[in-house]
């Protein structure tokens, strides 16, 4: 699947945003404004002013809406969720080539809030996935104690874990040890 650079960045951002949510013993990485500032800085989200409590609440709501898109069992359910996100953000597509990046499209209006920025750009990236008929690539880790979001960009859509080095390897080693123990005993 060929994905343009800016769409890939937006997909990575939506996954990282969803993975800030509390899960199991993992705390909410957006528990406060400092957490939101760290996220914005780490993802180089452009054209964002001072962040406040309203921004934090709005970004958490966008995060919940993205989670609903990932949970949608089919495109007919995901599409209205994405449409709501993108329309609510006041989408204003514009070509830009800032900060050393080649030409790409921003879907958020100039001066948009960080939540509208995320809803517009990341919502459009999710829309492209649905339009391409690739919604099944929007997944959650199958490790029993994980559940982190990821986009399966493998050629045959066979990825099962958020990170093969941690979740996948841990489960494979546990299965191997269980087989050896059974064979020995």
N, C-alpha and C positions, 0 to 999 in steps of 0.2 A: 504494500500500500504506500503510495507516494504522498507524503504530507509536507506542505511548505513549512519553512523554518518558523515563521511567526505562528502558524497553527500549532506546531509541535511545542513551542514555548508556552502557548496558552493552555494546551493539554497538560503539560507538566505542572503549570501553575494551578490548574483546577484540582489535579490529583494532590499536589502538596497542600492546597487549602483544605481539601476534605480530610487529609491525614493530620491536620491540626486538631481535629475534634477529639474529645476524650473517648477512650475506648479501653475497657478493662482497667488495668492499672496505669494506663497512660493518661496524664493530665491534659486539660485543654490548653493548647499552646496559644490560644487567643483568649486567655483569661483576663487580660488587661491590655491597656493601650500600648504598653511596651512590647508585648507579644505581637500586636498588630504592626507596630513600627518595625520590628525585627523581620516579620514576614515581608512587608513592603520593600524593605531594604534588600533582603536576600534575593528577591525576585525582580529587582530593578524596575519596579512599577513606576512608570514615568508620570509626570504632571500631577503629582499628589501633594497637596498642601499640608497644613497642620492637621493632625488626626485627633479626634476627640471621642467621647463616649458614644455619640450618635453613629460615628463611623464604625466603631467596634460592634455595636448592635446590628447595623446594616450588613456588615461583612459576615457576621455569624448567620444571619438570615439567608444570605446568598449561599453560604456554605451548606446550609440545610437543603436549599433548593437544588444545588448540584448533587447532593447525596440522593435526592429523590429521582433525579435523572438517571444516575447510575443504577438505582434499584428498579427502574421501570423495566418491565419484562418485554416490552415491544415498542417499536417506533411510534405507534399510535398513542401511546401513553407518554412517551418521552417528548414528543413534538410539542404538545401544548405547554409543557413545563418549560421547555427551552424558549418557546415563543414568548411566554410570560416574562421570563428573565430578560430577554433581549429588548422587548418592547418597553418594559419598565425602566430600563437603563437609558432610554432616550437615544437609541442608537443613531450615530451620525458617522457613517463610513468616510474615511479620509486617508489618502496616500501620504506617507511620511518616510523620511530617511534620516532619523535623528540618531545621535549618540554612536555613530560608527556602524549602524545597521543599514543594510541595503533597503531598497524600497519595500514597504510592507503596508498593510492596512490596519489602521486603528478603527475600531467600531464605536468607541466611546466619544461623547461630545467633549470639546475642549473645556477644561475646568470641571469635568465630572468628578463626583466623589469617588473614593477608592472602591466602594461597593458597586457603583455603576460601571466603573472601569472594568472590574472583574466580571460582572454580569454580562457586559457587552462583549468583550474580547473572548472570554472563556466560553460564554454561551454560544457565540458564533463558531468557535472551534468544535464544540459538541454538536452543533447543527451540521457542520460539514461531515462529521463522523456518521450521523444518522442519514444524511442525504446519500452518502457513499454506501449505505446498506451495511455498515460495520458496527452497529450499536453493540453487538455481542463482545466487542473488544473492550468495552467499559466494564471493568470487573472489580471484584473484591478478592483479596487473598483467601485461599482455601485452607490455610493453616488454622487449626481450631482456635488458637489463642490470638489471632491477629486481626483479620478483617480490614486491613488497610486497602485503600483504593489504588488501582493502577490501570493503565491503558495497555492492552496486550497488542504489541506491534510485531509479534513474531509472525513469520511467514505463514504458518499453518494454524494460527490462532490457538496454540496449545499451552500457553503460559498459564500456570495455576497459582503461582505465588508472587507476592509483591517484590521479593528479592530472593533469587535462587541461592545466594550465598548465606542467607540467614534462615528464612522460613523454610525454603525448599530443602536445603542441606540438612537442617536440623531434623526435619521429618524423615528424610531418607536415611540418615544415620540411626535414628530411633527405630525405623523399620528393619534396618540391617541388624542392629543389636538384638531386636526381638526374634528375628529369624535364627540368628546364631544361638541364642539362649534356648530356643525351642529345639533346635537340632542337637544341642549338647545335652539337653535334659530329657 
